Amino acid sequence: MRRSTLILLFMARPFELWAQSATDTTITVSGIVQAAAKGPSHWGLFLPAPLVVRGVRIGWLSIEGDPHGIDNHQDRFVEATGTLRVGTDSTGAAVA
């Protein structure tokens, strides 16, 4: 009885984690708010510990939308939560 219960738990747990990662696009990261040198977004988050997405290390996240009041946080270490969108630039490099 105990053996079958343990096997069932081990089989169910990876499925549950896989389902969560496939549908959940909200992430929380810690980094330093900086003004972007160029690009469509004027603000970004420098990640001291790069984020790995689809096997690609990402050290810069652009902040999109209306970042009202973000200039008060420039050059400060913050924790941010948001939706991650991944694309590629003209050279094929991953952009988040």
Contacts in CASP RR format, 6 or more apart in sequence:
PFRMAT RR
TARGET T0000
AUTHOR 0000-0000-0000
METHOD contacts of the structure
MODEL  1
MRRSTLILLFMARPFELWAQSATDTTITVSGIVQAAAKGPSHWGLFLPAP
LVVRGVRIGWLSIEGDPHGIDNHQDRFVEATGTLRVGTDSTGAAVA
25 83 0 8 1.000
25 84 0 8 1.000
26 81 0 8 1.000
26 82 0 8 1.000
26 83 0 8 1.000
26 84 0 8 1.000
27 51 0 8 1.000
27 81 0 8 1.000
27 82 0 8 1.000
27 83 0 8 1.000
27 84 0 8 1.000
28 79 0 8 1.000
28 80 0 8 1.000
28 81 0 8 1.000
28 82 0 8 1.000
29 45 0 8 1.000
29 47 0 8 1.000
29 51 0 8 1.000
29 61 0 8 1.000
29 79 0 8 1.000
29 80 0 8 1.000
30 47 0 8 1.000
30 48 0 8 1.000
30 49 0 8 1.000
30 77 0 8 1.000
30 78 0 8 1.000
30 79 0 8 1.000
30 80 0 8 1.000
31 45 0 8 1.000
31 46 0 8 1.000
31 47 0 8 1.000
31 48 0 8 1.000
31 77 0 8 1.000
31 78 0 8 1.000
31 79 0 8 1.000
31 80 0 8 1.000
32 45 0 8 1.000
32 46 0 8 1.000
32 48 0 8 1.000
32 75 0 8 1.000
32 76 0 8 1.000
32 77 0 8 1.000
32 78 0 8 1.000
33 43 0 8 1.000
33 44 0 8 1.000
33 45 0 8 1.000
33 63 0 8 1.000
33 70 0 8 1.000
33 73 0 8 1.000
33 74 0 8 1.000
33 75 0 8 1.000
33 76 0 8 1.000
33 78 0 8 1.000
34 43 0 8 1.000
34 44 0 8 1.000
34 45 0 8 1.000
34 46 0 8 1.000
34 74 0 8 1.000
34 75 0 8 1.000
35 42 0 8 1.000
35 43 0 8 1.000
35 44 0 8 1.000
35 74 0 8 1.000
36 42 0 8 1.000
36 43 0 8 1.000
36 44 0 8 1.000
36 62 0 8 1.000
39 62 0 8 1.000
40 62 0 8 1.000
40 64 0 8 1.000
41 62 0 8 1.000
41 63 0 8 1.000
41 64 0 8 1.000
41 65 0 8 1.000
43 62 0 8 1.000
43 63 0 8 1.000
43 67 0 8 1.000
43 70 0 8 1.000
44 60 0 8 1.000
44 61 0 8 1.000
44 62 0 8 1.000
44 63 0 8 1.000
45 60 0 8 1.000
45 61 0 8 1.000
45 63 0 8 1.000
45 78 0 8 1.000
45 80 0 8 1.000
46 59 0 8 1.000
46 60 0 8 1.000
47 58 0 8 1.000
47 59 0 8 1.000
47 60 0 8 1.000
47 61 0 8 1.000
50 57 0 8 1.000
50 58 0 8 1.000
50 59 0 8 1.000
51 57 0 8 1.000
51 58 0 8 1.000
51 59 0 8 1.000
51 61 0 8 1.000
51 96 0 8 1.000
52 58 0 8 1.000
53 84 0 8 1.000
53 86 0 8 1.000
53 94 0 8 1.000
53 96 0 8 1.000
54 86 0 8 1.000
54 94 0 8 1.000
56 94 0 8 1.000
58 94 0 8 1.000
58 96 0 8 1.000
60 96 0 8 1.000
61 84 0 8 1.000
61 96 0 8 1.000
62 95 0 8 1.000
62 96 0 8 1.000
63 70 0 8 1.000
63 80 0 8 1.000
64 85 0 8 1.000
84 96 0 8 1.000
85 96 0 8 1.000
86 94 0 8 1.000
86 95 0 8 1.000
86 96 0 8 1.000
87 94 0 8 1.000
87 95 0 8 1.000
87 96 0 8 1.000
88 94 0 8 1.000
88 95 0 8 1.000
89 95 0 8 1.000
END
